[in-house]
Amino acid sequence: MDARAGGCTAGEGDFIECSAGGIGKHPRLGSRAPQRIADGVWLVRGGFAPNTMNVYLVRDGSGVLAFDAGVKPMARRIAAAAHSLGGLTRIVLGHAHFDHRGAAPALGVPVLCHRDERADAEGDGGAHNVNLALVRRRTRVLSTPLKWMLDGGPVQISETLSDGDRIADFEVLHLPGHTPGLIGLWRASDRTALVSDCFFTLDTETGRRCEPRPPHCAYNVDTALARESILKLAELDPAAAWPGHAGPAIGDAATQLRAAATR
């Protein structure tokens, strides 16, 4: 189902504004400049399909940390965006899949992840948990060359995180199901959630925008648990929940997320 998005506007240095009750449709998808989406939070887009992979830069002292690291070709874009905001301090991986750890080895800063994600971040990126028999033939055929082009390879984890830990001015949320140690970042003061692949607003096989839904079962370790994690996020009543790909759930995000858990 294609999303019917609310209209959005963003000026230079302004917050992105989306009308309530729809999927946030981010403006200027080709822009290389970081887009401010909340106080002290910026979005950098890139990757494949074009500009649908999200990396979030979060104020961290005088610099910024990266939440997720996109794909390998995004390294220069992430570094430039972070430099414009005071420099990159560290990377927090939402999870270890190749399209989220891809640029990390090239960025030269400490990398953190959930303790249950460490083995995959330092190993095959969780590829052993993927069941490509559940996707279309075209997706299967493209999977190996895409991974080779987009994955920067294993990363050395300097520190692990657990549910409830503090990172910058956010709280770590453990949201397992897609992967064992998938995490999000939650800030109660403005109800901002950065949640990696907890949910999708992009159909991973067609590339079309969609209503929030669970990650495709082919890429999950436990789809039922992934649905529970979406409900856990909904219970926080986020004002905006920003995923790892495409646009956010914004407006009545909790209702959208509860519906997503049933899809």
N, C-alpha and C positions, 0 to 999 in steps of 0.2 A: 504494500500500500504506500503510495507516495504521500509525503508529508504536505500539509497545507500550512505553510510557515507564516508567522507574523512578520510584518515589515520591520526592517532594521536600518538604523543609521549610525554612522560613526564618523566623527570629525577627527582631525589631527590632534592626538593626545586625549581625545574624549573617551568616555566609556561607550561600549556598544550598547545600544538600546533596542530592545525587541518588544513588540506588542505582546501583551499577556495572552496566554492560552494557546500558544503554538510552539513549534520547534524554532529555536533561534537560527536564522539563516545569516551566516557571517558575511559581511560586506568585503569587497575588494579582495577576492580570493587569491589574486596574483600578487598581492602586496608582499614585499620582503620585510617591511617594517613591522616591529612587534606591535600588536593591537592591544590596548589596555581594556580588560574585560571586568575588572574589579579593582578595589584599592590595593595597590601593590602586586597586581597579577596581570601578566601580559601573555598573549597567545601568539605563537609562531606557527605558521602552517607550511606544509610542503608535502613531498612524497608522491606516492602512486596509490590510487588514481590522483590526478593533479590536485594538490593542495587540499587533501582530505585527511591528512595526518596531523595531529595536534601535539605540540610541545608547549608546556606552560612554564613561564618564567615568574618566579615568586621572590619578592623582596626578601633578602637574606643578609642583614647587616648593611654594609655599604654596596654590596653586589646583589646578585640574584642566583637562586638555585634553579635548576631545570627539573620539572616533574615530567618524566619520560624523556626519551632522547630520539624519538622518531627513527628515520632510516638513515643509512650511511651517507647518501648524498646531501642530507640536510645539515651536516656538521658545520659547514662554513656559514650557513644562514643562522644557525643557532648561536654560533660563536660571535658573529657580528651583532646580532640582536642583544646578546648578553653584554657585550662590550659597551654598547650604547647606554646600558642601564647600570654600569659600574663594574661589570666583569662577572664571569661565571665562578661560583664558589664550590658547587657540588651538584651531583645528579641524584635524584631520587627516582628509581624505576617503579612505575606503577605495576609492571610485571616484566617478564624476561623475554617475551616474544621478539622475533627479529625486527619487527617494525616498531618496536618501542625501545630496544637497546641499541639500535643500529649505529647511531652516531656517537655513542658513548666512548668507545675506545679512542676516537680521534680527538676528543675534547680535553683530555689530560687533567681531569679533576677527580676527586674521590667519588665513588659510586656507592649508593646505599640502596637496599631493598628489604622487603620483609624476610624474616629468617627462613620461611618456607619456600622462598623463591630463589634463595642463594645458589643452590645446586644447578638450577636451570640457567641462571644468569651467567654462571661460570662454566657452563657446559653447552648443550646444544640448543639453548633458548626454548626448551620445552617441546622441541620437534617430536620427541618420542611420544608425546601425548596427543598428537594430531592424527585424526582418522580421515584421510583424504577420500576414502571410499564413500563418504557421506556428501561429497560435493560434486558439482557438475564436472564432466570430463575436461572442459576448457579450463576450469580452475585448477584441476589436477595437473594438466599439462604445463600451465604457467607457474605453478608453485615452486618448483626447484630452481628455474632460472631467476625468478624474482628474488627468492631468498639469497641466492648467490650474489646478486647485484646490490641488494638493499641491506644485508646484515653485515655489520662491522665485526662480528664474531664475539667470542666470549669476553666478559669483562671481569676484572678482579673487584670483588666487593670489599669495601673497607669497613663497613659497619652494617649491622642488620637492625631492623625496626620491628615493633610489635604494635598491636591494636592499642590505641590510647596514648602512644608516644607523641611528643610535641616536636614539630619540625618547622622552623621559622615561627609564624603565628598561626599555624594550622595544627590540627590533631590528626594522627594517622588512623584511618579506618581500614580494618581488614575486611575485604569483600571477596572471599574465595568462591570458586566455582569455575570461572573461565580458566584460571590457573590456581594452584594451591595457595600462593602468597600474593594474590592481587591486592593492592591497596589503593585507597583514595586519600585525598587530603580534605579535611572539613574545617571550616571556620564558622563557629556559631554566631559571631558578632554580626555578620552580614549574610549568613546562611549560604555561603559559597562552597560548592563541592567540586573538586577536580577528581575524576574517578576512573581515568584510563579506560579499560574495556569492560567495566561493570555492565554497561549497556551500550547499544549501538543506535545511531540514527542514520546509518548507512547500510544498505543491503550489500554484503560483502561479495556476492556473486554477480550482481547486476551493476553495482556502482551507483544506484539510484538512492536518493534521500528517502527516508522512511520515518514512520512514527517510532518512538523508542521501543526497543525489543531486546531480548537477551542475545548474547553472542551466539553465533552459529554453533550448533552442537558438535560439528566436526572438530572444532578448536577448543572445546571445553574438557576439563577433567571431570566435571560433574554439573550437568545442566540444571538439575533440580536445585543444587546448592547455589548456582549462579542466580536463579530466580529468587531464592531466599535473600541473597545479598542485595538485589534490586529493591526488595521490600524493606530491608534494613535501611537502605539509603532513603527510601520514601518516608520512613518513620521520622526522619530528621526534618522533614518539610523544607527542603532546600528552596531558596529563591531562584537559584540557577544551578544546574548540574551539568558540568562540562565533561564530555567523554573524550576518548582517545582519537576519535575520528569524527569528522563532519561537525554538525551544529549541536547546541545544548538543548536540554529540556529546561524550559524557562517559562515563567508565568505560574500556572498551577502545576509545577513540576511534580509534586507528590502524586497527584491524580494520574499524570502521564506515566509515572514510574510504576504505580500499582497496576495500571493497564498493561504495561510492558511485561510485567512478571507473569501474565497469563497468556502471552502470545507464543 
